[in-house]
Amino acid sequence: MKPKVSFNSQRLHFRSTTNKDLDFVLSLENNDENKQYILTWTKEKHIEAVNDPDMEHLVMEEVGSGGRPVGFIILAGIRSVHQNIELMRIVIAAKGKGYGKEAVKAIQKYVFEELHSHRLWLDVKDDNERAKHLYQSSGFRTEGHLKECIKVGDRFASLIIMAMLAEEYRRKQ
């Protein structure tokens, strides 16, 4: 059985996603504002991620709200011998409240202080200005640009690879 994850930041509680959470997860992914920036998954793909020991699929809830979910995060590479974890997905329901920034800081703390990883990395669509700004302000640095590497509808989109090392995280603290 995969161990359950649970930790808090100031306003958010992070916990392992359950199958009961998947309708919320799918509704967030399929929201028009969100789906332009992520590749949506089927319910079955999310169930695989929830059960995969190399992944953490986490729901974020507002502390003190009785468990009201505000978003979700997927991390991959938890068991990597290379100690490189991918922030595969972060989706926030209510934009503009600072939940994204707080969630990224909490994930950095979890990855570097609890999991003792060497590197946290992600990819972001090059036209997702809000996310790029969030990641840069959180200490991630651009490592590369994958030109027109994914097909979205009838066009191709480019991705920017960003990362942060444990040493960079420690210097920021």
C-alpha positions as CSV (number, residue, x, y, z in Angstrom):
1,M,0.0,0.0,0.0
2,K,1.3,3.4,-1.0
3,P,1.8,5.7,2.1
4,K,-0.5,8.7,2.3
5,V,1.0,12.2,2.2
6,S,-0.3,15.1,4.4
7,F,1.3,18.5,5.1
8,N,0.3,22.1,5.5
9,S,1.4,25.5,4.5
10,Q,-0.1,28.7,6.0
11,R,-3.4,28.6,4.2
12,L,-3.4,25.2,2.4
13,H,-3.6,21.6,3.4
14,F,-2.0,19.1,1.0
15,R,-3.1,15.4,1.1
16,S,-3.0,12.4,-1.1
17,T,-5.8,12.4,-3.8
18,T,-8.4,9.7,-3.4
19,N,-10.7,8.3,-6.1
20,K,-13.5,10.4,-4.5
21,D,-11.5,13.5,-5.5
22,L,-11.3,12.7,-9.2
23,D,-14.5,14.4,-10.2
24,F,-13.1,17.7,-8.8
25,V,-9.7,17.1,-10.5
26,L,-11.4,16.4,-13.8
27,S,-13.6,19.4,-13.5
28,L,-10.6,21.6,-12.9
29,E,-8.7,20.1,-15.8
30,N,-11.6,20.6,-18.2
31,N,-12.3,24.2,-17.2
32,D,-11.7,26.4,-20.3
33,E,-9.3,28.7,-18.5
34,N,-7.1,25.7,-17.4
35,K,-7.2,23.3,-20.3
36,Q,-5.5,25.7,-22.6
37,Y,-2.3,25.2,-20.6
38,I,-2.4,21.5,-19.7
39,L,-2.8,18.2,-21.5
40,T,-6.0,16.8,-19.9
41,W,-6.0,13.2,-18.7
42,T,-8.8,10.6,-18.5
43,K,-10.1,9.5,-15.1
44,E,-8.3,6.2,-15.7
45,K,-5.0,8.0,-16.1
46,H,-5.5,9.9,-12.9
47,I,-6.3,6.7,-11.1
48,E,-3.0,5.2,-12.3
49,A,-1.2,8.3,-11.0
50,V,-3.0,8.1,-7.7
51,N,-1.8,4.5,-7.3
52,D,1.7,4.9,-8.8
53,P,4.4,4.7,-6.1
54,D,6.6,6.9,-8.2
55,M,4.1,9.7,-8.2
56,E,2.4,12.0,-5.7
57,H,-1.1,13.1,-6.7
58,L,-2.2,15.7,-4.1
59,V,-5.3,17.7,-3.5
60,M,-5.0,21.2,-1.9
61,E,-7.6,22.3,0.5
62,E,-8.1,25.6,2.2
63,V,-7.2,25.3,5.9
64,G,-10.2,25.9,8.1
65,S,-12.7,25.5,5.4
66,G,-13.9,22.0,6.3
67,G,-11.8,20.5,3.5
68,R,-12.9,22.8,0.6
69,P,-10.6,21.8,-2.3
70,V,-8.8,24.6,-4.2
71,G,-6.6,22.7,-6.5
72,F,-4.3,19.7,-7.2
73,I,-0.7,18.9,-7.8
74,I,1.0,16.0,-9.5
75,L,4.7,15.1,-8.8
76,A,6.6,12.4,-10.7
77,G,9.9,10.8,-10.1
78,I,9.4,10.3,-6.4
79,R,11.5,7.1,-6.4
80,S,14.1,8.3,-9.0
81,V,17.6,7.3,-8.2
82,H,18.6,10.6,-9.8
83,Q,16.7,12.5,-7.2
84,N,14.9,14.6,-9.9
85,I,11.3,15.3,-9.3
86,E,9.0,16.7,-11.9
87,L,6.3,19.1,-10.9
88,M,4.1,17.6,-13.6
89,R,0.9,19.6,-12.9
90,I,-0.5,22.3,-10.7
91,V,-4.0,23.5,-11.2
92,I,-5.7,26.1,-9.0
93,A,-9.4,26.7,-8.9
94,A,-9.5,30.3,-7.7
95,K,-7.0,32.4,-9.5
96,G,-5.5,35.6,-8.1
97,K,-5.6,34.6,-4.4
98,G,-2.0,33.7,-4.0
99,Y,-2.7,29.9,-3.7
100,G,-0.4,29.1,-6.6
101,K,2.6,30.9,-5.1
102,E,1.9,29.4,-1.7
103,A,1.5,25.9,-3.2
104,V,4.8,26.1,-5.1
105,K,6.7,27.2,-2.0
106,A,5.1,24.3,0.0
107,I,6.0,21.8,-2.8
108,Q,9.6,23.1,-2.9
109,K,9.8,22.6,0.9
110,Y,8.3,19.1,0.6
111,V,10.6,18.1,-2.3
112,F,13.8,19.4,-0.9
113,E,13.3,19.1,2.9
114,E,11.1,16.0,3.2
115,L,12.1,14.0,0.1
116,H,15.7,15.2,0.0
117,S,15.6,15.6,-3.7
118,H,18.4,17.2,-5.7
119,R,16.4,18.9,-8.4
120,L,12.8,20.0,-9.0
121,W,11.8,20.6,-12.6
122,L,8.8,21.4,-14.7
123,D,7.7,22.3,-18.2
124,V,5.4,25.2,-19.0
125,K,3.7,26.2,-22.2
126,D,5.6,29.2,-23.6
127,D,2.4,31.3,-23.8
128,N,1.4,30.7,-20.1
129,E,2.7,34.1,-18.8
130,R,1.0,33.8,-15.4
131,A,2.7,30.4,-14.7
132,K,6.1,31.5,-16.0
133,H,6.1,34.5,-13.8
134,L,5.1,32.4,-10.8
135,Y,7.9,29.9,-11.4
136,Q,10.5,32.6,-12.0
137,S,9.5,34.5,-8.8
138,S,9.7,31.2,-6.9
139,G,13.4,30.6,-7.9
140,F,13.0,28.4,-11.0
141,R,15.4,29.1,-13.9
142,T,14.9,28.4,-17.5
143,E,17.0,25.5,-18.8
144,G,15.7,25.1,-22.3
145,H,13.0,25.5,-24.9
146,L,11.3,22.7,-26.7
147,K,10.0,24.2,-29.9
148,E,6.5,23.1,-31.1
149,C,6.8,19.7,-29.3
150,I,3.2,19.1,-28.5
151,K,0.1,19.2,-30.7
152,V,-2.8,21.1,-29.3
153,G,-5.8,20.8,-31.6
154,D,-4.6,21.8,-35.0
155,R,-1.5,23.7,-33.9
156,F,1.8,22.9,-32.2
157,A,2.8,24.4,-28.9
158,S,6.3,25.0,-27.4
159,L,7.4,24.2,-23.9
160,I,9.9,25.9,-21.6
161,I,11.9,23.7,-19.2
162,M,12.5,25.2,-15.8
163,A,14.3,23.8,-12.7
164,M,15.6,24.5,-9.3
165,L,18.4,22.7,-7.5
166,A,18.4,21.9,-3.8
167,E,21.4,24.2,-3.3
168,E,19.5,27.1,-4.9
169,Y,16.5,26.4,-2.7
170,R,18.7,26.4,0.4
171,R,20.2,29.8,-0.6
172,K,16.7,31.3,-1.0
173,Q,15.7,30.3,2.5
